[in-house]
Every structure is written in C-alpha cells, then in structure tokens.
Amino acid sequence: MNRFIMLMLLTLCNTHVLADWDPELEAQEQAQREATQRAEQAREREAQKMVDEANAKGNREMMDSKRKNLGAAAKGKSDAEVNRLYDAKIKQTTDEANRLAQEARSALSQGQGAAAVKQVTGKSLQELENMSDEEAEALSRELEKKYGQ
C-alpha cells in the first residue's frame, strides 16, 4: 500500500507526465473520430437500405411471377396464400413428372420397349443409366453417325 501511495505522489509531482497532453488537440481528435464514425454509420445505413430495396424488388418480382403462373387462382390472395398455392402446384407437377418418368422407365426396361432400346443403342436401359459421362458422349456421337440428327 505504501508503494502505491508513493507511486501516486511521484506521478502527481512529476510535471513531465502531463507535459505532452494537449486538451484541445485531444478534443479535436475525438471530434474527428466521432465524425468518421458517423460517416461510416451513414454509409452502412445507405448500403443496407440499397440491399433491402433490392431484396424487396426481388421479392415483388418473384410474387408477380408466381401470381402470373397461378393465374386466376391467385386473384385476391395474400402473398402467403399465393406461396402455399404455388408450392402445391410445383409439388403436383413434380409428382406427375416423376410418375410419367417411372412409367417410361418401366416401359423401356421390359418387353418390346427393352428390345427396342437394345436394338437402337446396343445396350439395356440399366446399362445406359449406369454409363459415365464420357461413355454417354461416345455413344451419342456413335448414334448420331449411325442415325443422323
């Protein structure tokens, strides 16, 4: 404790410690730092405003596209309802496409369909599905030469 008091007294009595301190310069520097900080905050707010406006425009365009796609079903509906209707339509379309693809795959993998695929390509549907990209490109070029475009 005595050492602490002694250090305090020495510090207070030592005029060289305060000799470099300029309160006016310190105030000017503080004002400059605050002005720089305010300018940076203003730039950040402006940038965020631009991002928000771009997002809002994108969302409006997306909703307009969904409404156009749904047609009369979207008339007078809220955005949430339009989203729900659009998601249901996409799911229905996807399910139908998957069902048709499965039917086509089934038809081409058995009976006359399988024979036709084998006759044209020389490979079964399963072999075609398991081909690498390079093999598929080579087969494609071969079939173009054989059957033309």
Salt bridges, closest charged atoms under 4 A:
GLU26 OE2 - ARG33 NH2 3.72
GLU40 OE1 - ARG43 NH2 2.62
ASP79 OD1 - ARG67 NH2 2.66
ASP95 OD2 - LYS91 NZ 2.91
GLU96 OE2 - ARG99 NH2 2.38
GLU103 OE2 - ARG99 NH1 2.26
GLU129 OE2 - ARG105 NE 2.54
